[in-house]
Structures are given as C-alpha cells and as structure tokens.
Amino acid sequence: MKSHYTHPSKTVHQFAPFLNITPTPRHSGKVSASNTIYLQDGEVVLYKRKDSRIWQTCFKLSDHRWHRYSTKHLNLEYAKESASALYDEIRFKEKLGIRHSSRKFSHVAKDCIAELEQKIAAGICPMTNHDYIRAITLYLVPFFGNYQLENITAPVVAQYEAWRNLKMKRIPMSSTLMTHASAYNKVIQHAVLKGWLNPSTLLAHLGRHGAKGKARPGFTREEIDYLLDFLKDYSQGGHSALAKQMRLLARDYVELLIYTGIRSGKECMNLKWQDVQWYVDTKTGKRYIRIWVNGKTGARFLIAKNHSQAALERLCQRDAALKGKPLEQVLNERHNLPIFRLPSGKQPKSFRTTFKWLMLASGLLKDKSTNQNRTLYSLRHTYATIALTDGAVDIHTLARQMGTSVGMLEKHYSKLTATLAAEKLAY
C-alpha cells in the first residue's frame, strides 16, 4: 500500500478529520504533535488524547477510510508493538480476502435485528426472535451501544449486569437471563459471520444464572370442571355491549387453551380457520380435530381434545362472515379469517384483563398451593400436568404437541417423574 504521509514530521492538524478535532489553537491541547508518533514509514499513526492515557492507533486500509483502534497499552513500546502487529494482521487478511472491520455494538445489533425480522417474516421461530429483538433493543443496545465489540470485557459485562438489575428493579429470573444471553450471542455471531469480528477474539459472556423461579400456579381437575361450568352462565353477562362480546369470546378462548395446551397470546390469537382441519386415522376410521400452529418454537400440528369442537362451533356461528354455515363446511372451505374476533371483525388485543375478571368472579384467582395469582398461562401448565399425571401420552409426544422440548418438560415437571412410572416401578 502506498504511504498516505509524505513525512513523519507532519503536524497534528493534517490528521484532524479522523481525530475528531478542529485544527484551531483552542483544541491544540487535545491531541498534540508531541503525542503523535508515526510507524511503518508513516502508514500507522500512534496518538494519545488529552482525556486518556491509553495509546490509540489509526491507519487507512484498502477502502481508503481511516480505521481507529485502541492499543490497550499505557506503555509506549508495548503500544508500538500492538499497533504494528494489528496493522500487519489486518493487511494480511485483506490480501487473503478476509474482511476485518471493527464495529460498534449498536451497528452490529441493528444489522442483526434486520436479519431476525426477516426470519420472523419467514415464520422462523417468530416468538423467540421477537424476544431476542426486545432484549437487544431495550437492554443490550442502550448499554453496549457505543462499545467496540472487542472492548467488551468481563468488567464491562459486570457493569452491565448491575445496570440491568437496576433498570428491571429486580434480580431477573434464569429464563430471562437465558434470553438476554442468547440475544447477546446472536449479535456476536452475526459480527463474526459478517467479518467484523475475528472468531478467535475472546469476549466476555453474559451470566445465565438468576433468581430461582417459583412453582407455577395451575388448576386442579375439580377446579377446571368448575371453571368450565361457571363459564356457561358467566359468558352470558356483561355490563356493556363490548363486555358481553368479550365474555362470549373468552369462554371459547379459555376452552381451546384447556383442550389443546396451546400458548395463550400470539400463538392462539394468530389461528385462522384454514389452520383447523379434520384428521382421519386410517386404521380406525376415527377423525380428530387437528390444528396447525406457528408459534414460539416454529410450526407444528397439534391434536385438540374432542370437547374443543363445541367451542369451535360457537365461534363459527357468531362470526358474521360464516354465520349459517356448519363447522364441517367452514373447515372444508379453509377460510383465511382469524378464529378469535369480535362481531365488528376486529381482534381483541389481549384476553388478560378479561381473564383476570373471570378469575375474580369465579373465586379461582389464587392458587391455594402457591398463593400466586393465576394467569392464562396457568391453563397451559394445567394441560401439561394433567396429561403427564394421566400417563395417556408419553413425554416425547407431549413435547411435540405443546411445541416445547422434553428437557423443558422434565425441568418443570420433574416431581411427576416417579408418579408417571409408578406402575412400572412397582412391579
């Protein structure tokens, strides 16, 4: 590469653009000529800023742009060695066609988020990738944004974790930390794939051990039976037109959660009539309701309990676009319409508030064993508990049905393991 400097004695004013200073007398103290050293026949500039004792280096590469790096050294001789070695390493990589370009965390994160959004649009683990984007946007970028990737050290990570705990006003659960650590790794891996970070660069990693989670609140069989019976009358009430509509819709929503184990929220709300179909067992001739679900861990088929048919028929009859058509016809026609929507055609944003009022009215808000408030997730937890306790399906089949892993089920339902195998263990 041709030298960019005619002579090592050039003044600091000639390098003002990439040192971010204005060559005027009032700035002369910020970066002085006495703190500027030239190496490699003037190709590499070594300099200090007034507010730092660390030697910095900069040089131009094949893109004709200045690239700045910290030598991370106070000692001048060590700094010279570091700057020259870095320059030689990057020039060598350029000759091999290997890109090397340091980037700030915020730049890499922005590019990584764009890639995650493309995956979401393609239906690849949309809920998980949404969680990663949320962690990157709300926590990682606000703290690490201005850091060069290679400067994220263990002390920096320790500062981040203290900052994050203050921001969250609590010690996060292990599951939250797992999400944050995975999101952080996504950004780092993205930088490596783009050639912005050397794969051999040692970076500090985020911790994954947080506060121990509490036992999940669920329902007993008797409480589920009571809730289903209570919903029959409760769904007919409401103090306003919207409240009446929400109660009717909530009954069917709750029943479908109970009879499928599907995740509440987006996984259930995104269901369309074309996702529901009859599945016929070729051996027995029996048919079952099969639902195509695209959720947190990707797409899957699940089999709904037979009792779910009643909820689907009510939903079908209340939908103005489908009214008068039997469920059989609606499923055959495969309509591209959301299953859960109001008479106006709009979908509710959430059933959380409606469910809380239902729990208060039914007296089922508190789980007696944990004293925690029940939420819509309690229905999924109950589905898993009852399925495992009954022993009607093995844990591998249940994991596929619920869109989770065997390891996750074993982690949260390990107390049931001996119960499941009681008969086998006893004989």
Summary of the structure (lengths in Angstrom):
residues: 427
radius of gyration: 30.3
end to end distance: 80.1
largest distance: 92.2
contacts: 1190
relative contact order: 0.07
helix: 52%
strand: 11%
